Amino acid sequence: MRGFCWDGARKRIQRGCRASGQAALSLARQYRPTAITLDVFLPDILGWTVLNNLKLDPSTRHIPVQMLSIEEERQHGLSHGAFSYLVKPATTEDLEHAFDRIKTYITPHTKRLLVVEDNDIERETIVELLKHDDVEISAAATGAETLRVLRESPFDCCVVDLRLPDMSGFELLETMQSDPGLHDLPIVVFTGKDLTPQEEARLKLVAKSIVLKDVQSPERLFDETALFLHRVVSDLPQPKRDMIERLHGSNEVLRHRKVLVVDDDIRNIFALTTVLENHEMEVVNATNGRQAIEMVERMPDLSVVLMDIMMPEMDGYETMRKIRNNPQFRTLPILALTAKAMKGDREKCLEAGASDYIAKPVNTDQLLSLLRVWLYR
């Protein structure tokens, strides 16, 4: 068994442990470790960037990744495909439990998936979509049956429709969340219900993913469950590998996402807006740091910020620091844009709170690639 531990707080590099996020990605692709322990705060890029890159790459997305950070970021990590989440500072007992759980998980076994759907035709369609010899699929038609089945034997993932005959999907999920034995079970909500913003926020507290039934929902459902089951993409039948590749190669991850462009030069705003709107993103803009902070605070549906560094009055560094001072925005992706490509700029951006960095003039393909990584989920 080979595993890596990447912790940006370490001053020395130990065997199997790397402090650089870029080195981590390179080593993961080279050695395909059995499991990974990943710190969020690394000196070059954030652990979230490393996690998203690992989960976007078909050759590494099946590797269980245990994240290390603070409690507030737990749901963010799990919803982005992390296998487990360890809160700092971790005790010896915490570490032993975490590694025992990974050891148990990586022992060869057939993954188990539960599909919760009361409509017989819908249920059979989902089972047919997801089945292969690496997964054992069971089904339940009611909330009570779901709780009974889950408590009788362990599962690795659960797909839940919100419309059930005996209780609402919300009640079922909150009951599961309050049960210590089911608390960490990855749940994918698969629903045709039109969700209000309040319902969506409620679901995000208990579910790892929400897939709305639409024209691309089969691909998304297969991709989401494959992620949480840590299925090895290369072992899947070709039609199902093609399904994942189509989804990841499309603009689906960018569509309808709201991006805030912060720049004091209206020409730069226009150029970036044109590129982003061509990929069906919703663009809003701010021309100074104070305006940017106000917009971030009043837009709960904001997905990402493109932050110019060189602005008068309040530059991008100070603006990012003020945004990050609010714990609510610790995980909001902020991509720093700067005309200077000087040594040390990247480090200054990351220290100020940037998620990642891109130099001007912006390379469109590089920007879109970076956005796909950060908006992957």
C-alpha positions as a LaTeX table, in Angstrom:
\begin{tabular}{lrrr}
\hline
Residue & $x$ (\AA) & $y$ (\AA) & $z$ (\AA) \\
\hline
Met1 & 0.00 & 0.00 & 0.00 \\
Arg2 & 1.37 & 3.39 & $-0.96$ \\
Gly3 & 0.04 & 6.66 & 0.47 \\
Phe4 & 1.08 & 10.30 & 0.49 \\
Cys5 & 0.62 & 13.00 & 3.13 \\
Trp6 & 0.83 & 16.63 & 1.95 \\
Asp7 & 0.93 & 19.25 & 4.66 \\
Gly8 & 1.94 & 22.83 & 3.97 \\
Ala9 & 2.75 & 23.43 & 7.65 \\
Arg10 & 5.68 & 21.01 & 7.66 \\
Lys11 & 9.13 & 22.55 & 7.51 \\
Arg12 & 10.85 & 19.38 & 6.41 \\
Ile13 & 9.84 & 16.88 & 3.77 \\
Gln14 & 9.46 & 13.36 & 5.07 \\
Arg15 & 9.36 & 10.16 & 3.10 \\
Gly16 & 6.08 & 10.00 & 1.19 \\
Cys17 & 5.16 & 13.54 & 2.28 \\
Arg18 & 5.33 & 16.65 & 0.06 \\
Ala19 & 4.69 & 20.27 & 0.97 \\
Ser20 & 3.93 & 21.52 & $-2.57$ \\
Gly21 & 0.51 & 21.14 & $-4.16$ \\
Gln22 & 1.97 & 20.98 & $-7.67$ \\
Ala23 & 4.43 & 18.30 & $-6.55$ \\
Ala24 & 1.52 & 16.43 & $-4.99$ \\
Leu25 & $-0.39$ & 16.35 & $-8.28$ \\
Ser26 & 2.68 & 15.23 & $-10.19$ \\
Leu27 & 3.42 & 12.42 & $-7.71$ \\
Ala28 & $-0.20$ & 11.27 & $-7.58$ \\
Arg29 & $-0.29$ & 10.91 & $-11.36$ \\
Gln30 & 3.08 & 9.16 & $-11.39$ \\
Tyr31 & 2.59 & 6.70 & $-8.52$ \\
Arg32 & $-1.23$ & 6.38 & $-8.23$ \\
Pro33 & $-1.12$ & 6.06 & $-4.41$ \\
Thr34 & $-3.67$ & 3.96 & $-2.56$ \\
Ala35 & $-4.81$ & 6.93 & $-0.47$ \\
Ile36 & $-3.94$ & 10.59 & 0.12 \\
Thr37 & $-3.97$ & 12.85 & 3.17 \\
Leu38 & $-4.18$ & 16.47 & 2.04 \\
Asp39 & $-3.85$ & 19.72 & 3.98 \\
Val40 & $-5.87$ & 22.70 & 2.74 \\
Phe41 & $-3.14$ & 25.30 & 3.26 \\
Leu42 & $-0.15$ & 24.62 & 1.01 \\
Pro43 & 2.54 & 27.15 & 0.03 \\
Asp44 & 1.83 & 27.25 & $-3.72$ \\
Ile45 & $-1.85$ & 26.36 & $-4.24$ \\
Leu46 & $-4.72$ & 25.57 & $-1.91$ \\
Gly47 & $-5.55$ & 21.97 & $-1.11$ \\
Trp48 & $-8.98$ & 22.56 & $-2.68$ \\
Thr49 & $-7.25$ & 23.12 & $-6.04$ \\
Val50 & $-5.30$ & 19.90 & $-5.58$ \\
Leu51 & $-8.48$ & 18.00 & $-4.64$ \\
Asn52 & $-10.42$ & 19.33 & $-7.63$ \\
Asn53 & $-7.56$ & 18.48 & $-9.99$ \\
Leu54 & $-7.36$ & 14.96 & $-8.59$ \\
Lys55 & $-11.11$ & 14.45 & $-9.01$ \\
Leu56 & $-11.13$ & 15.86 & $-12.55$ \\
Asp57 & $-8.38$ & 13.48 & $-13.70$ \\
Pro58 & $-9.79$ & 10.03 & $-14.64$ \\
Ser59 & $-6.51$ & 8.41 & $-13.57$ \\
Thr60 & $-6.66$ & 9.75 & $-9.98$ \\
Arg61 & $-10.32$ & 10.53 & $-9.19$ \\
His62 & $-10.89$ & 7.12 & $-7.54$ \\
Ile63 & $-8.11$ & 7.66 & $-4.94$ \\
Pro64 & $-9.59$ & 8.33 & $-1.45$ \\
Val65 & $-8.46$ & 11.76 & $-0.23$ \\
Gln66 & $-8.59$ & 12.68 & 3.45 \\
Met67 & $-8.66$ & 16.44 & 3.96 \\
Leu68 & $-7.13$ & 18.31 & 6.92 \\
Ser69 & $-8.56$ & 21.69 & 7.88 \\
Ile70 & $-10.99$ & 23.47 & 10.20 \\
Glu71 & $-14.52$ & 22.35 & 11.06 \\
Glu72 & $-16.30$ & 25.05 & 9.01 \\
Glu73 & $-14.94$ & 23.58 & 5.77 \\
Arg74 & $-16.01$ & 19.99 & 6.40 \\
Gln75 & $-19.10$ & 19.99 & 4.16 \\
His76 & $-17.20$ & 21.83 & 1.42 \\
Gly77 & $-14.51$ & 19.13 & 1.41 \\
Leu78 & $-16.91$ & 16.19 & 1.44 \\
Ser79 & $-19.12$ & 17.66 & $-1.29$ \\
His80 & $-16.03$ & 18.09 & $-3.49$ \\
Gly81 & $-15.25$ & 14.39 & $-3.38$ \\
Ala82 & $-13.04$ & 14.07 & $-0.29$ \\
Phe83 & $-13.32$ & 10.62 & 1.28 \\
Ser84 & $-13.14$ & 11.96 & 4.83 \\
Tyr85 & $-12.39$ & 15.09 & 6.77 \\
Leu86 & $-10.09$ & 15.53 & 9.74 \\
Val87 & $-10.36$ & 18.68 & 11.85 \\
Lys88 & $-7.17$ & 20.38 & 13.00 \\
Pro89 & $-5.58$ & 20.01 & 15.47 \\
Ala90 & $-6.10$ & 16.24 & 15.30 \\
Thr91 & $-5.42$ & 14.00 & 18.29 \\
Thr92 & $-3.56$ & 10.69 & 18.06 \\
Glu93 & $-6.88$ & 8.93 & 18.49 \\
Asp94 & $-8.41$ & 10.98 & 15.64 \\
Leu95 & $-5.51$ & 10.06 & 13.34 \\
Glu96 & $-5.66$ & 6.37 & 14.23 \\
His97 & $-9.42$ & 6.29 & 13.59 \\
Ala98 & $-9.00$ & 8.13 & 10.27 \\
Phe99 & $-6.29$ & 5.79 & 9.01 \\
Asp100 & $-8.22$ & 2.71 & 10.18 \\
Arg101 & $-11.21$ & 3.93 & 8.17 \\
Ile102 & $-9.08$ & 4.41 & 5.06 \\
Lys103 & $-7.46$ & 0.99 & 5.58 \\
Thr104 & $-10.88$ & $-0.65$ & 5.81 \\
Tyr105 & $-12.14$ & 1.19 & 2.74 \\
Ile106 & $-9.21$ & 0.32 & 0.48 \\
Thr107 & $-9.42$ & $-3.38$ & 1.33 \\
Pro108 & $-10.75$ & $-4.89$ & $-1.92$ \\
His109 & $-14.53$ & $-5.13$ & $-1.77$ \\
Thr110 & $-17.56$ & $-4.54$ & $-3.98$ \\
Lys111 & $-18.95$ & $-1.06$ & $-3.38$ \\
Arg112 & $-22.58$ & $-0.89$ & $-2.21$ \\
Leu113 & $-25.08$ & 1.68 & $-3.48$ \\
Leu114 & $-28.65$ & 2.25 & $-2.28$ \\
Val115 & $-31.20$ & 3.82 & $-4.66$ \\
Val116 & $-34.22$ & 5.39 & $-2.93$ \\
Glu117 & $-37.06$ & 5.96 & $-5.42$ \\
Asp118 & $-40.75$ & 5.04 & $-5.07$ \\
Asn119 & $-41.50$ & 5.01 & $-8.81$ \\
Asp120 & $-40.76$ & 1.52 & $-10.17$ \\
Ile121 & $-39.85$ & 2.65 & $-13.69$ \\
Glu122 & $-37.62$ & 5.49 & $-12.46$ \\
Arg123 & $-35.92$ & 3.14 & $-9.99$ \\
Glu124 & $-35.20$ & 0.51 & $-12.65$ \\
Thr125 & $-33.85$ & 3.20 & $-14.99$ \\
Ile126 & $-31.42$ & 4.47 & $-12.33$ \\
Val127 & $-30.24$ & 0.96 & $-11.47$ \\
Glu128 & $-29.67$ & 0.17 & $-15.16$ \\
Leu129 & $-27.69$ & 3.41 & $-15.59$ \\
Leu130 & $-25.40$ & 2.85 & $-12.61$ \\
Lys131 & $-24.89$ & $-0.92$ & $-12.57$ \\
His132 & $-21.59$ & $-2.70$ & $-13.32$ \\
Asp133 & $-19.79$ & $-5.59$ & $-11.70$ \\
Asp134 & $-17.83$ & $-3.25$ & $-9.38$ \\
Val135 & $-21.02$ & $-2.08$ & $-7.60$ \\
Glu136 & $-23.79$ & $-3.93$ & $-5.76$ \\
Ile137 & $-27.05$ & $-1.96$ & $-6.01$ \\
Ser138 & $-29.99$ & $-2.25$ & $-3.61$ \\
Ala139 & $-33.25$ & $-0.30$ & $-3.75$ \\
Ala140 & $-35.83$ & 1.13 & $-1.37$ \\
Ala141 & $-39.23$ & 2.72 & $-2.08$ \\
Thr142 & $-40.02$ & 4.47 & 1.22 \\
Gly143 & $-38.23$ & 6.46 & 3.89 \\
Ala144 & $-38.87$ & 3.84 & 6.57 \\
Glu145 & $-37.49$ & 1.06 & 4.35 \\
Thr146 & $-34.44$ & 3.21 & 3.60 \\
Leu147 & $-33.61$ & 3.72 & 7.28 \\
Arg148 & $-34.10$ & 0.02 & 8.02 \\
Val149 & $-31.84$ & $-1.11$ & 5.16 \\
Leu150 & $-29.12$ & 1.42 & 5.98 \\
Arg151 & $-29.06$ & 0.42 & 9.64 \\
Glu152 & $-28.90$ & $-3.30$ & 8.85 \\
Ser153 & $-25.79$ & $-3.20$ & 6.65 \\
Pro154 & $-23.17$ & $-0.65$ & 5.47 \\
Phe155 & $-23.40$ & 1.25 & 2.18 \\
Asp156 & $-20.86$ & 3.42 & 0.36 \\
Cys157 & $-23.31$ & 5.86 & $-1.27$ \\
Cys158 & $-27.03$ & 6.59 & $-1.46$ \\
Val159 & $-29.15$ & 8.15 & $-4.24$ \\
Val160 & $-32.34$ & 9.75 & $-2.88$ \\
Asp161 & $-35.41$ & 11.18 & $-4.59$ \\
Leu162 & $-37.20$ & 13.83 & $-2.53$ \\
Arg163 & $-40.74$ & 12.60 & $-3.27$ \\
Leu164 & $-41.46$ & 9.59 & $-1.04$ \\
Pro165 & $-44.87$ & 8.25 & 0.07 \\
Asp166 & $-44.33$ & 8.13 & 3.85 \\
Met167 & $-42.05$ & 11.12 & 4.56 \\
Ser168 & $-40.42$ & 13.95 & 2.63 \\
Gly169 & $-36.90$ & 13.52 & 1.35 \\
Phe170 & $-35.89$ & 16.41 & 3.59 \\
Glu171 & $-37.12$ & 14.54 & 6.68 \\
Leu172 & $-35.33$ & 11.37 & 5.60 \\
Leu173 & $-32.03$ & 13.16 & 4.99 \\
Glu174 & $-32.16$ & 15.05 & 8.28 \\
Thr175 & $-32.91$ & 11.81 & 10.15 \\
Met176 & $-29.89$ & 10.21 & 8.48 \\
Gln177 & $-27.74$ & 13.23 & 9.30 \\
Ser178 & $-28.64$ & 12.97 & 13.01 \\
Asp179 & $-27.74$ & 9.26 & 13.13 \\
Pro180 & $-24.02$ & 8.84 & 14.01 \\
Gly181 & $-23.87$ & 5.64 & 11.96 \\
Leu182 & $-25.18$ & 7.35 & 8.82 \\
His183 & $-23.81$ & 10.87 & 9.28 \\
Asp184 & $-20.88$ & 10.46 & 6.85 \\
Leu185 & $-22.68$ & 8.44 & 4.16 \\
Pro186 & $-22.37$ & 10.27 & 0.81 \\
Ile187 & $-25.85$ & 11.19 & $-0.41$ \\
Val188 & $-26.72$ & 12.28 & $-3.95$ \\
Val189 & $-30.14$ & 13.93 & $-4.21$ \\
Phe190 & $-31.70$ & 13.14 & $-7.61$ \\
Thr191 & $-34.91$ & 15.07 & $-8.03$ \\
Gly192 & $-37.25$ & 16.68 & $-10.54$ \\
Lys193 & $-38.61$ & 19.03 & $-7.88$ \\
Asp194 & $-38.14$ & 22.77 & $-8.47$ \\
Leu195 & $-36.12$ & 23.77 & $-5.42$ \\
Thr196 & $-36.51$ & 27.14 & $-3.74$ \\
Pro197 & $-33.27$ & 28.84 & $-2.62$ \\
Gln198 & $-34.21$ & 27.94 & 0.98 \\
Glu199 & $-34.72$ & 24.26 & 0.07 \\
Glu200 & $-31.45$ & 24.13 & $-1.83$ \\
Ala201 & $-29.59$ & 25.65 & 1.13 \\
Arg202 & $-31.26$ & 23.14 & 3.46 \\
Leu203 & $-30.22$ & 20.24 & 1.23 \\
Lys204 & $-26.63$ & 21.38 & 1.01 \\
Leu205 & $-26.30$ & 20.91 & 4.76 \\
Val206 & $-27.09$ & 17.19 & 4.51 \\
Ala207 & $-26.40$ & 16.04 & 0.95 \\
Lys208 & $-23.05$ & 15.81 & $-0.83$ \\
Ser209 & $-24.57$ & 16.59 & $-4.23$ \\
Ile210 & $-27.83$ & 17.70 & $-5.85$ \\
Val211 & $-28.64$ & 16.51 & $-9.38$ \\
Leu212 & $-31.75$ & 17.98 & $-11.00$ \\
Lys213 & $-33.52$ & 15.79 & $-13.55$ \\
Asp214 & $-32.96$ & 17.37 & $-16.95$ \\
Val215 & $-31.46$ & 16.53 & $-20.35$ \\
Gln216 & $-27.96$ & 15.95 & $-18.90$ \\
Ser217 & $-29.05$ & 14.39 & $-15.61$ \\
Pro218 & $-28.10$ & 10.76 & $-16.47$ \\
Glu219 & $-24.50$ & 11.78 & $-17.13$ \\
Arg220 & $-24.36$ & 13.90 & $-14.00$ \\
Leu221 & $-25.92$ & 11.22 & $-11.80$ \\
Phe222 & $-23.49$ & 8.61 & $-13.07$ \\
Asp223 & $-20.55$ & 10.98 & $-12.58$ \\
Glu224 & $-21.59$ & 12.01 & $-9.05$ \\
Thr225 & $-22.11$ & 8.45 & $-7.82$ \\
Ala226 & $-18.89$ & 7.29 & $-9.49$ \\
Leu227 & $-17.05$ & 10.04 & $-7.62$ \\
Phe228 & $-18.42$ & 9.13 & $-4.18$ \\
Leu229 & $-18.01$ & 5.40 & $-4.78$ \\
His230 & $-14.41$ & 6.02 & $-5.90$ \\
Arg231 & $-14.98$ & 3.93 & $-9.02$ \\
Val232 & $-11.90$ & 3.39 & $-11.19$ \\
Val233 & $-12.84$ & 5.07 & $-14.48$ \\
Ser234 & $-10.51$ & 2.89 & $-16.59$ \\
Asp235 & $-12.32$ & $-0.25$ & $-15.32$ \\
Leu236 & $-15.74$ & 0.95 & $-16.47$ \\
Pro237 & $-17.33$ & $-0.12$ & $-19.79$ \\
Gln238 & $-16.44$ & 2.18 & $-22.69$ \\
Pro239 & $-19.96$ & 3.71 & $-23.01$ \\
Lys240 & $-19.85$ & 4.75 & $-19.35$ \\
Arg241 & $-16.31$ & 6.13 & $-19.65$ \\
Asp242 & $-17.53$ & 8.12 & $-22.67$ \\
Met243 & $-20.41$ & 9.48 & $-20.57$ \\
Ile244 & $-18.00$ & 10.91 & $-17.97$ \\
Glu245 & $-15.63$ & 12.29 & $-20.61$ \\
Arg246 & $-18.50$ & 14.04 & $-22.44$ \\
Leu247 & $-19.65$ & 15.68 & $-19.25$ \\
His248 & $-16.18$ & 16.85 & $-18.20$ \\
Gly249 & $-15.33$ & 18.05 & $-21.68$ \\
Ser250 & $-18.43$ & 20.20 & $-21.96$ \\
Asn251 & $-19.24$ & 23.64 & $-20.60$ \\
Glu252 & $-21.79$ & 22.14 & $-18.22$ \\
Val253 & $-19.67$ & 23.03 & $-15.20$ \\
Leu254 & $-19.67$ & 26.72 & $-16.23$ \\
Arg255 & $-23.29$ & 27.10 & $-17.37$ \\
His256 & $-25.39$ & 29.55 & $-15.33$ \\
Arg257 & $-22.64$ & 30.05 & $-12.72$ \\
Lys258 & $-22.41$ & 33.62 & $-11.43$ \\
Val259 & $-18.96$ & 35.22 & $-11.65$ \\
Leu260 & $-17.93$ & 38.61 & $-10.25$ \\
Val261 & $-15.29$ & 40.42 & $-12.33$ \\
Val262 & $-13.45$ & 43.08 & $-10.32$ \\
Asp263 & $-11.34$ & 45.50 & $-12.38$ \\
Asp264 & $-11.00$ & 49.30 & $-12.54$ \\
Asp265 & $-10.49$ & 49.18 & $-16.34$ \\
Ile266 & $-13.83$ & 48.86 & $-18.14$ \\
Arg267 & $-12.05$ & 47.45 & $-21.21$ \\
Asn268 & $-10.82$ & 44.47 & $-19.22$ \\
Ile269 & $-14.29$ & 43.93 & $-17.78$ \\
Phe270 & $-15.77$ & 43.96 & $-21.29$ \\
Ala271 & $-13.19$ & 41.50 & $-22.65$ \\
Leu272 & $-13.64$ & 39.03 & $-19.77$ \\
Thr273 & $-17.43$ & 39.39 & $-19.84$ \\
Thr274 & $-17.52$ & 38.53 & $-23.56$ \\
Val275 & $-15.48$ & 35.35 & $-23.01$ \\
Leu276 & $-17.48$ & 34.21 & $-19.98$ \\
Glu277 & $-20.92$ & 34.96 & $-21.42$ \\
Asn278 & $-19.98$ & 32.97 & $-24.52$ \\
His279 & $-19.70$ & 30.00 & $-22.13$ \\
Glu280 & $-23.15$ & 30.75 & $-20.64$ \\
Met281 & $-21.87$ & 32.21 & $-17.39$ \\
Glu282 & $-23.73$ & 35.03 & $-15.63$ \\
Val283 & $-21.34$ & 37.97 & $-15.20$ \\
Val284 & $-21.58$ & 40.84 & $-12.73$ \\
Asn285 & $-18.86$ & 43.42 & $-12.25$ \\
Ala286 & $-17.32$ & 45.86 & $-9.78$ \\
Thr287 & $-14.80$ & 48.61 & $-10.53$ \\
Asn288 & $-13.24$ & 48.91 & $-7.06$ \\
Gly289 & $-12.54$ & 46.88 & $-3.94$ \\
Arg290 & $-15.26$ & 48.36 & $-1.73$ \\
Gln291 & $-17.92$ & 47.72 & $-4.33$ \\
Ala292 & $-16.62$ & 44.15 & $-4.75$ \\
Ile293 & $-16.91$ & 43.45 & $-1.00$ \\
Glu294 & $-20.49$ & 44.77 & $-0.93$ \\
Met295 & $-21.47$ & 42.58 & $-3.91$ \\
Val296 & $-19.88$ & 39.44 & $-2.42$ \\
Glu297 & $-21.80$ & 40.01 & 0.84 \\
Arg298 & $-25.19$ & 40.42 & $-0.86$ \\
Met299 & $-24.91$ & 37.65 & $-3.50$ \\
Pro300 & $-25.28$ & 34.23 & $-1.86$ \\
Asp301 & $-25.38$ & 32.54 & $-5.28$ \\
Leu302 & $-21.97$ & 33.89 & $-6.34$ \\
Ser303 & $-19.76$ & 31.03 & $-7.59$ \\
Val304 & $-16.38$ & 32.67 & $-8.24$ \\
Val305 & $-14.56$ & 36.02 & $-8.22$ \\
Leu306 & $-11.98$ & 37.23 & $-10.76$ \\
Met307 & $-9.97$ & 39.83 & $-8.83$ \\
Asp308 & $-7.68$ & 42.40 & $-10.46$ \\
Ile309 & $-4.74$ & 43.17 & $-8.18$ \\
Met310 & $-3.67$ & 46.64 & $-9.33$ \\
Met311 & $-6.56$ & 48.95 & $-8.41$ \\
Pro312 & $-6.52$ & 52.45 & $-6.85$ \\
Glu313 & $-7.61$ & 53.13 & $-3.25$ \\
Met314 & $-8.06$ & 49.49 & $-2.24$ \\
Asp315 & $-5.97$ & 47.04 & $-4.26$ \\
Gly316 & $-6.83$ & 43.39 & $-4.87$ \\
Tyr317 & $-4.68$ & 42.16 & $-1.99$ \\
Glu318 & $-6.55$ & 44.22 & 0.59 \\
Thr319 & $-9.91$ & 43.43 & $-0.98$ \\
Met320 & $-9.25$ & 39.69 & $-0.78$ \\
Arg321 & $-8.09$ & 39.94 & 2.83 \\
Lys322 & $-11.29$ & 41.75 & 3.81 \\
Ile323 & $-13.43$ & 39.16 & 2.00 \\
Arg324 & $-11.58$ & 36.30 & 3.71 \\
Asn325 & $-12.01$ & 37.95 & 7.13 \\
Asn326 & $-15.63$ & 36.81 & 6.92 \\
Pro327 & $-15.70$ & 33.04 & 7.68 \\
Gln328 & $-18.70$ & 32.74 & 5.37 \\
Phe329 & $-16.41$ & 33.32 & 2.38 \\
Arg330 & $-13.44$ & 31.14 & 3.35 \\
Thr331 & $-14.14$ & 28.69 & 0.52 \\
Leu332 & $-15.37$ & 31.15 & $-2.13$ \\
Pro333 & $-13.06$ & 30.69 & $-5.16$ \\
Ile334 & $-11.13$ & 33.92 & $-5.84$ \\
Leu335 & $-8.81$ & 33.94 & $-8.87$ \\
Ala336 & $-6.30$ & 36.78 & $-8.81$ \\
Leu337 & $-5.52$ & 38.59 & $-12.09$ \\
Thr338 & $-2.40$ & 40.72 & $-12.29$ \\
Ala339 & $-0.48$ & 42.44 & $-15.07$ \\
Lys340 & 2.75 & 41.75 & $-13.19$ \\
Ala341 & 4.24 & 38.31 & $-13.61$ \\
Met342 & 7.10 & 38.96 & $-11.24$ \\
Lys343 & 8.69 & 36.47 & $-8.87$ \\
Gly344 & 6.80 & 36.37 & $-5.60$ \\
Asp345 & 3.50 & 37.66 & $-7.03$ \\
Arg346 & 1.88 & 34.25 & $-6.81$ \\
Glu347 & 2.89 & 33.86 & $-3.16$ \\
Lys348 & 1.59 & 37.36 & $-2.32$ \\
Cys349 & $-1.74$ & 36.59 & $-3.97$ \\
Leu350 & $-2.13$ & 33.30 & $-2.08$ \\
Glu351 & $-1.14$ & 34.89 & 1.23 \\
Ala352 & $-3.79$ & 37.58 & 0.68 \\
Gly353 & $-6.48$ & 34.95 & 0.19 \\
Ala354 & $-6.50$ & 34.11 & $-3.53$ \\
Ser355 & $-7.47$ & 30.57 & $-4.44$ \\
Asp356 & $-5.25$ & 30.71 & $-7.49$ \\
Tyr357 & $-3.48$ & 33.14 & $-9.79$ \\
Ile358 & $-3.36$ & 33.99 & $-13.49$ \\
Ala359 & $-1.20$ & 36.64 & $-15.17$ \\
Lys360 & $-2.43$ & 39.27 & $-17.66$ \\
Pro361 & $-2.92$ & 39.36 & $-20.56$ \\
Val362 & $-5.26$ & 36.51 & $-19.68$ \\
Asn363 & $-4.96$ & 33.37 & $-21.78$ \\
Thr364 & $-8.58$ & 32.37 & $-22.46$ \\
Asp365 & $-7.94$ & 28.62 & $-22.49$ \\
Gln366 & $-5.95$ & 28.84 & $-19.25$ \\
Leu367 & $-8.69$ & 30.88 & $-17.58$ \\
Leu368 & $-11.45$ & 28.47 & $-18.64$ \\
Ser369 & $-9.37$ & 25.52 & $-17.47$ \\
Leu370 & $-8.84$ & 27.17 & $-14.09$ \\
Leu371 & $-12.56$ & 27.94 & $-13.80$ \\
Arg372 & $-13.46$ & 24.32 & $-14.58$ \\
Val373 & $-11.15$ & 23.15 & $-11.81$ \\
Trp374 & $-12.62$ & 25.55 & $-9.25$ \\
Leu375 & $-16.25$ & 25.15 & $-10.35$ \\
Tyr376 & $-16.03$ & 21.39 & $-10.89$ \\
Arg377 & $-18.60$ & 20.96 & $-8.12$ \\
\hline
\end{tabular}
